[in-house]
Amino acid sequence: MESFSNNFEELEERLNVCFKDKELLRTAITHSSYANGKKCIKFNERLEFLGDAVLQLAISEYLFLNYKDEPEGVLTKKRSIIVCETSLYEVAKKWNIGKYIRMSKGEELTGGRERVSILADCVEAIIAAFYIDTGYKKVDKFIIENFSEIIEKAVKNEIVLDYKTKLQEVMQQNGDVSIDYKLINFQGPPHRRKFYTSVSVNENILGNGIGYSKKQSEQNAAYNALKKMSK
């Protein structure tokens, strides 16, 4: 029995879209672990690649047209905040996308439905699938609508991007502490390698993070530690 929801109508309602080609949506929510060893099943990594480019274009165009007095450097910084993995994760949570991702039982048992990188990648894949299904005009509107709160916060400098510094500030409120980041593992080909990092405070692990660079995985570990502490 599948542990994910196959209710495409419910998912489309959450996304507020209607796919002409449902198979595109199915591929977008299929993690590589689910397709492992099954040649007939397509998974979402190629769509992630395209979705990243479409998202970058839509946000770049929006910032360029709406903030005409801002220099290139400022626009680049705002864009990097809006399209970062943490922002994608926030959109994924809004959609409750973890409920629908097709993944292996092993991936699920290790927390895959809440893993920042998996959910963020799925958002990019859905963007690509909708772009292929309907074209740029509709996906551009879809992106701006779903990222509107993040865009507003980024423009107002209300988003923390450096979670490592934030974690250090929070932990040092109680005196000097030792914060250590440890690379646990890395997987995948050189052009798409994922790094797995843990963050410890006084030798107690507070969070784990995954990213496509060591730096990104450390930032995500710090983000998850802060999220855990806020509960």
C-alpha positions in Angstrom: 0.0 0.0 0.0 1.3 3.4 -1.0 2.1 5.8 1.8 1.6 9.0 -0.3 -1.5 10.6 -1.6 -2.4 9.8 -5.2 -5.2 12.4 -5.2 -4.1 14.6 -8.1 -7.3 16.7 -7.9 -6.5 17.6 -4.3 -2.9 18.4 -5.2 -4.0 20.6 -8.1 -6.5 22.4 -5.8 -3.6 23.1 -3.4 -1.5 24.4 -6.3 -4.5 26.3 -7.8 -3.7 24.9 -11.2 -5.0 22.3 -13.6 -2.6 20.2 -15.6 -3.6 19.1 -19.1 -0.9 16.4 -18.9 -1.2 14.7 -15.5 1.8 12.6 -16.2 4.0 15.7 -16.0 2.7 16.3 -12.5 3.2 12.7 -11.6 6.9 12.9 -12.7 7.4 16.2 -10.8 6.4 14.6 -7.5 8.4 11.3 -8.1 11.7 11.2 -6.1 14.6 9.2 -7.6 14.4 6.7 -4.7 10.9 5.6 -5.8 12.1 5.0 -9.4 15.3 3.2 -8.3 15.5 -0.1 -10.2 12.3 0.6 -12.1 13.3 1.7 -15.6 9.7 2.5 -16.6 9.2 5.1 -13.9 10.4 8.7 -14.6 11.6 10.8 -11.7 11.9 14.6 -11.2 15.7 15.4 -11.4 15.6 16.6 -15.0 12.5 18.7 -14.2 14.4 20.3 -11.2 17.1 21.5 -13.6 14.6 23.2 -15.9 12.5 24.5 -13.0 15.5 26.2 -11.4 16.1 28.2 -14.7 12.4 29.1 -15.1 12.2 30.3 -11.5 15.4 32.4 -11.9 14.0 34.0 -15.0 10.6 34.8 -13.5 12.0 36.3 -10.3 14.7 38.2 -12.3 12.1 39.7 -14.6 9.8 40.7 -11.7 12.6 42.4 -9.8 13.9 44.1 -12.9 10.5 45.5 -13.9 9.3 46.5 -10.4 12.5 47.9 -8.8 13.8 50.1 -11.6 16.1 52.2 -9.3 17.9 49.3 -7.7 21.4 48.4 -9.0 22.4 45.0 -10.4 24.1 44.0 -7.2 21.1 44.6 -5.0 18.8 42.8 -7.4 21.1 39.8 -7.5 21.2 39.6 -3.7 17.4 39.8 -3.5 16.9 37.1 -6.1 19.4 34.8 -4.4 17.3 35.0 -1.2 14.0 34.5 -3.0 15.1 31.4 -5.0 17.2 29.8 -2.3 16.5 26.3 -1.0 15.0 27.6 2.3 12.5 29.8 0.4 11.5 26.9 -1.8 11.0 24.8 1.3 8.6 27.4 2.7 6.6 27.2 -0.5 6.6 23.4 -0.3 5.2 23.5 3.2 2.5 25.9 2.1 1.5 23.3 -0.5 1.9 20.5 2.0 3.8 18.8 -0.9 5.5 16.2 1.4 2.1 14.4 1.5 2.2 13.8 -2.3 5.8 13.0 -3.1 6.3 9.4 -4.4 9.4 8.1 -2.6 10.8 4.8 -1.4 9.8 3.4 2.0 13.4 3.7 3.1 13.6 7.4 2.2 10.4 8.0 4.0 11.5 6.2 7.2 14.6 8.5 7.3 12.5 11.7 7.3 12.3 12.2 3.5 8.9 13.9 3.6 10.3 16.7 5.8 13.8 16.9 4.2 14.4 20.4 3.0 16.3 19.4 -0.1 13.7 16.9 -1.3 10.8 19.3 -0.8 12.7 22.3 -2.4 13.6 20.2 -5.4 10.0 19.1 -5.8 8.9 22.7 -6.0 11.3 23.4 -8.8 10.1 20.2 -10.6 6.5 21.3 -10.3 7.4 24.7 -11.8 9.1 23.0 -14.7 6.2 20.7 -15.3 3.6 23.5 -15.3 5.9 25.5 -17.6 6.0 22.6 -20.1 2.2 22.0 -19.7 1.0 25.7 -20.1 3.9 27.9 -21.2 5.8 30.8 -19.7 3.0 33.3 -19.3 0.9 31.1 -16.9 3.9 29.7 -15.0 5.2 33.2 -14.5 1.9 34.3 -12.9 2.0 31.0 -10.8 5.5 31.7 -9.5 4.8 35.3 -8.5 1.6 34.4 -6.8 3.2 31.6 -4.8 6.4 33.5 -3.9 4.7 36.9 -3.2 5.2 36.8 0.6 8.9 35.7 0.2 9.5 38.5 -2.4 8.0 41.1 -0.1 10.1 39.9 2.9 13.2 39.8 0.7 12.7 43.3 -0.6 12.2 44.6 3.0 15.3 42.7 4.2 13.2 40.6 6.6 14.7 37.2 5.6 17.7 35.8 7.4 20.0 34.1 4.9 23.0 33.5 7.1 21.6 30.9 9.5 25.0 30.0 10.8 25.5 33.5 12.2 22.0 33.5 13.5 22.5 30.2 15.3 25.8 31.5 16.8 24.0 34.6 18.1 21.2 32.6 19.7 23.5 30.0 21.3 25.9 32.6 22.7 23.2 34.4 24.6 23.8 31.8 27.3 27.6 32.2 27.3 30.4 30.8 25.2 29.5 27.6 23.4 31.3 25.4 20.9 29.5 25.1 17.6 30.8 22.5 15.2 29.8 21.5 11.6 30.7 18.0 10.4 30.4 16.7 6.9 28.8 13.3 7.3 28.5 12.1 3.8 28.2 13.1 0.1 26.4 11.4 -2.8 25.9 11.8 -6.5 27.9 12.7 -9.5 30.4 15.7 -9.4 28.0 18.0 -11.3 25.1 17.3 -8.9 26.7 16.2 -5.7 24.7 16.4 -2.4 26.5 17.1 0.9 25.2 15.9 4.3 26.2 18.0 7.3 25.4 17.9 11.0 25.7 20.8 13.5 26.6 20.2 17.1 26.6 22.5 20.1 28.9 21.3 22.9 29.0 17.9 21.2 25.2 17.6 21.1 23.8 17.3 17.6 21.1 20.0 17.0 20.4 19.7 13.3 21.2 18.1 10.0 21.3 19.7 6.6 21.6 18.7 2.9 22.9 21.0 0.1 24.5 21.0 -3.3 27.6 22.5 -1.7 29.3 22.1 1.7 28.4 25.7 2.5 24.7 25.2 1.6 24.5 22.0 3.7 25.9 23.9 6.7 23.4 26.7 6.3 20.6 24.2 6.1 21.9 22.3 9.2 21.9 25.6 11.1 18.4 26.4 9.8 17.0 23.1 11.0 18.7 23.5 14.4 17.0 26.9 14.8 13.7 25.5 13.6 14.0 22.6 16.2 14.8 25.1 19.0 11.8 27.3 18.2 9.3 24.4 18.8 
